[in-house]
Amino acid sequence: DDEPLPAWTTLYARAGQELRFGLRQENWGARAYLAVGGGIDVPRVLGARDTNLAGAFGGMDGRPLRSGDILAGGTAIYDTLPLTGRAWPTWARPPYTAQPRLRVLPGPHLDLFADDALAVLCAGSWQIGSQSNRMGYRLAGTALPNVESGNIPSHGVVPGTLQVPPNGAPILLMADAQPTGGYPIIAVVIAADIPLAAQLLPGDWLHFAPTTLEEAVGAWRKLTEWQSTPLIPDGIVEQLAWAAAIDVRLAP
């Protein structure tokens, strides 16, 4: 409705209102989340209604949304939540930046790399490549010296895993990471810092920094404390209870 909306605030969109996403602010904030009462009425695939673009299934025929698409809403199963005019406190917001520094722990295959490989990873600046997606970010920067040039037996991987293929360009696995991989793992981004990477787009830059297991555990506890912080009144509007969320990608 041509009215700017504040970030970090619960907002309730009524029938007939128009919601429009513009350019990013401060060069971060690649994704926003729209909660819809009852979810989106599309066929379930593997028990979910989301879209897998790599597999071309789910959602709207397994493809990205196009201008003119109409999404039907499902039947709401909750009433409106009493969150009128609530905002997330400033002190409890994750430290999003345009070029985040992601903390990493040494990976299980560090011995397959040159002795200085982890130092090279943490000293460099890495740009997210154009072929990156929710499965993984392909990073461009200084090629990592790799002792093992070939693949290794498949092993389990998780979001945050930094795999290094033979070309030395690391791949940071993200939310849609596959369950197994065959490239050596040089490091793993701690769970608390993955959301910082998730708000970036291809062309953006990021950095890595070594950390300890103790710091990683402390950072996770801090993040969960932030996420459980009660919303505070801010004089805005109410939010409809949500049963599903849409991942909305914003323009760079």
C-alpha positions in Angstrom: 0.0 0.0 0.0 3.0 2.3 -0.6 3.7 2.6 3.2 7.2 1.7 4.4 7.2 -1.1 7.0 9.6 -1.3 9.9 11.9 -4.3 10.1 12.0 -6.8 13.0 8.3 -6.1 13.7 5.1 -8.2 13.5 2.8 -7.0 10.8 -0.7 -8.1 9.9 -1.7 -8.0 6.2 -5.5 -7.8 5.7 -7.4 -9.0 2.6 -6.9 -6.6 -0.3 -3.7 -5.1 0.9 -0.6 -5.1 -1.4 2.8 -6.1 -0.1 5.8 -5.1 -2.2 9.5 -5.9 -1.7 12.1 -3.5 -2.9 15.9 -3.3 -2.8 18.0 -4.4 0.1 19.1 -2.0 2.7 22.7 -1.8 4.0 23.6 -4.5 1.4 22.3 -7.4 3.4 18.9 -8.9 4.0 18.5 -11.3 1.0 15.4 -13.0 2.3 12.2 -12.2 4.2 9.6 -14.5 5.5 5.9 -14.2 4.9 3.7 -16.2 7.2 0.3 -17.3 5.8 -2.5 -18.7 7.9 -3.3 -22.1 6.6 -0.2 -22.2 4.4 -0.1 -22.3 0.6 -2.6 -24.7 -1.0 -0.3 -26.7 -3.3 0.1 -30.5 -3.5 2.2 -32.1 -0.8 5.4 -33.8 -2.1 7.4 -35.9 0.4 5.2 -34.5 3.1 5.9 -30.9 2.4 4.7 -28.0 0.2 8.0 -26.3 -0.5 9.7 -26.1 -3.9 12.9 -28.0 -4.8 14.3 -26.2 -7.8 17.2 -28.6 -8.3 14.8 -31.5 -8.5 12.1 -29.5 -10.3 9.3 -30.7 -7.9 7.0 -29.3 -5.3 5.4 -25.9 -5.1 4.3 -24.5 -8.4 5.3 -27.3 -10.7 8.8 -27.3 -9.3 9.7 -23.9 -10.8 10.4 -20.4 -9.4 7.4 -18.1 -9.1 6.7 -15.9 -12.1 4.9 -12.6 -12.5 1.1 -13.2 -12.6 1.2 -16.4 -10.6 -1.7 -16.7 -8.1 -1.1 -18.7 -4.9 -4.2 -20.1 -3.1 -4.2 -20.0 0.6 -5.1 -23.0 2.7 -7.6 -23.1 5.6 -6.3 -21.4 8.7 -6.1 -23.6 11.7 -5.2 -20.9 14.3 -6.8 -17.7 15.4 -4.9 -14.4 15.3 -2.1 -14.4 17.9 -2.2 -11.6 20.5 1.0 -10.0 19.1 -0.4 -6.5 18.4 2.5 -4.1 17.7 5.3 -6.3 18.8 8.9 -5.9 17.8 12.1 -7.9 18.4 14.4 -5.9 20.8 17.5 -4.3 19.3 19.8 -6.1 21.7 18.5 -9.5 20.7 19.0 -9.2 17.0 21.7 -11.2 15.2 24.7 -9.2 14.1 23.9 -9.1 10.4 26.4 -7.2 8.2 27.2 -6.9 4.5 30.4 -8.9 4.8 30.0 -11.2 7.8 32.9 -13.0 9.4 31.8 -16.6 9.9 33.5 -18.6 12.7 34.7 -22.1 11.8 36.0 -25.2 13.5 38.6 -27.5 11.8 37.0 -30.1 9.6 37.5 -33.9 9.8 39.8 -34.0 6.7 42.2 -31.2 7.6 45.1 -33.6 7.3 44.3 -34.0 3.6 45.2 -30.3 3.0 48.5 -28.4 3.0 49.6 -27.2 6.5 48.6 -23.6 5.8 45.2 -24.4 4.1 43.1 -23.4 7.1 45.1 -20.2 7.5 44.6 -19.4 3.8 40.9 -19.9 4.2 40.6 -17.6 7.2 42.9 -14.9 5.8 41.1 -14.6 2.5 38.0 -12.8 1.2 35.4 -15.0 -0.5 32.8 -14.0 -3.0 29.6 -16.0 -3.5 29.4 -17.3 -7.0 26.6 -16.9 -9.5 25.8 -20.7 -9.4 25.1 -20.6 -5.7 21.7 -21.6 -4.2 20.0 -22.8 -1.1 21.9 -26.1 -1.4 25.4 -24.4 -1.3 27.4 -21.3 -1.9 30.3 -21.7 -4.4 33.0 -19.4 -3.2 35.6 -17.6 -5.3 38.9 -16.5 -3.8 42.4 -17.9 -3.3 42.4 -21.6 -4.2 43.1 -23.7 -1.2 46.1 -26.0 -1.4 44.8 -29.5 -1.4 46.9 -32.6 -0.9 44.2 -35.1 -2.0 43.2 -34.1 -5.6 40.5 -36.7 -6.0 37.3 -37.6 -4.2 37.2 -39.6 -1.0 34.5 -42.1 0.2 31.2 -40.5 0.8 30.5 -39.2 4.3 27.7 -37.3 6.1 27.5 -33.5 5.8 25.5 -30.8 7.5 24.7 -27.1 6.7 27.8 -25.1 7.4 30.2 -27.8 6.0 33.0 -26.3 3.8 33.8 -28.9 1.2 36.7 -28.4 -1.2 36.6 -30.0 -4.6 39.8 -30.6 -6.6 39.8 -27.0 -8.0 40.4 -25.7 -4.5 37.3 -23.4 -4.5 35.3 -24.2 -1.3 31.6 -24.9 -1.3 29.7 -23.7 1.8 26.7 -26.0 2.3 23.5 -24.2 3.3 19.9 -25.0 4.3 19.1 -27.5 1.5 22.4 -29.4 1.9 22.5 -33.0 0.7 22.9 -35.7 3.3 26.3 -37.0 2.0 29.3 -35.7 0.1 32.5 -36.9 -1.4 34.8 -33.9 -1.1 37.2 -33.3 1.7 35.9 -31.0 4.5 38.4 -28.4 5.6 36.2 -26.7 8.2 32.6 -26.3 9.4 30.9 -23.0 10.1 29.4 -23.0 13.6 25.6 -23.2 13.6 25.1 -19.8 15.2 26.7 -18.1 12.3 24.9 -19.8 9.4 22.0 -17.3 9.5 24.5 -14.5 8.8 25.5 -16.2 5.6 21.8 -17.0 4.7 21.1 -13.3 4.3 23.6 -12.9 1.4 23.2 -13.1 -2.4 25.5 -14.1 -5.2 28.1 -11.4 -5.6 28.3 -10.7 -1.9 31.5 -11.3 0.1 32.2 -13.2 3.4 35.1 -14.0 5.6 36.0 -16.9 7.9 37.7 -16.8 11.4 38.9 -19.7 13.5 37.1 -20.4 16.8 36.9 -23.0 19.6 34.3 -25.6 20.5 33.6 -23.7 23.7 32.9 -20.5 21.8 30.7 -22.3 19.3 28.6 -23.7 22.1 28.4 -20.3 23.8 27.3 -18.7 20.6 24.6 -21.2 20.0 23.2 -20.7 23.5 23.2 -16.9 22.9 21.4 -17.4 19.6 18.7 -19.6 21.3 18.3 -17.0 24.0 17.7 -14.3 21.4 15.2 -16.5 19.6 13.3 -17.0 22.8 13.2 -13.3 23.7 9.6 -12.1 24.1 8.5 -9.6 21.6 7.9 -6.1 23.0 5.1 -3.6 22.3 6.1 -1.1 19.6 2.8 0.5 18.6 2.5 -1.2 15.3 -0.2 -3.8 14.3 -1.1 -7.4 14.9 0.3 -10.5 13.3 -1.8 -13.4 12.0 -0.8 -16.8 13.4 1.2 -18.7 10.8 1.2 -22.3 9.8 3.8 -22.1 7.0 6.4 -19.6 5.7 7.5 -18.6 2.2 11.2 -17.8 1.5 11.0 -14.5 -0.4 14.2 -13.5 -2.1 14.8 -9.7 -2.4 16.6 -7.8 -5.2 20.4 -7.1 -4.7 
